[in-house]
Amino acid sequence: MDKKIILQIIGGSFQEGFSVIVQISKRGQSLQSNYQGKLPGNMEIMSAYQQWQNDYYLSPMIRSAGIRNPRIKLSNELTEVVSENDYINSQENLQTMMKNWLDSRDFREIKEHICDEVNKDESAQLIITTNNVDLQRLPWQTWNLFKRRTLIEVSFSSANFYH
C-alpha cells in the first residue's frame, strides 16, 4: 500500500450529523495531510437499513436456506414473507440513500480531499474509525470514491482501538 487514510468519525448522531477528520500519510512516514469535515445528519438511512435487513431475512431464498442471524430478533408471530423483488427494491433503496448521503455537499469535500491526495495509480488503505456500530454496518462500498480510486481498500476499526 502506498498510502494510509484514516477517516475518523467522531461523536455525533444520525439526527445531528457526525464530525469527520481525515488523515493521510505515505506508508512509513509521518502525517502528510489533515482535513476536517462533516457527514450530515440522515435519520432515514437507518430505517432503510433496517427495512433491507428485515426483507433479506424474510425473503424466500433466505428462509428456505435456514439462514439466521443471532443478532436479529424476529417475532415468533411474524409469518410475513417478502418477495425477492421487495428485497431487491429495499437493497437498491438503501444503496441509493447511502450514495446520496456520502455525496452530500459537506461530505463531498472529504472525498475530493482524498482524491487530491491519492492518485489513481496509488494503492491505499482506508481505515474508517468509529465507535458507532450502526455506521460500520452500512454499505460503504457504494461510496463513489471507490469508483474514482479503485486501488483503495477499506476496513473498519473502533475509535478506541486505533488511537
Secondary structure, 3 states (H helix, E strand, C coil): CCEEEEEEEEEEECCCEEEEEEEEEECCCCEEEEEEEEECCCCHHHHHHHHHHHHHHHCHHHHHHCCCCCCCCCCCCCCCCCCHHHHHHHHHHHHHHHHHHHCCHHHHHHHHHHHHHCCCCCCEEEEEECCCHHHHHCCHHHCCHHHHCCCEEEEEECHHHHC
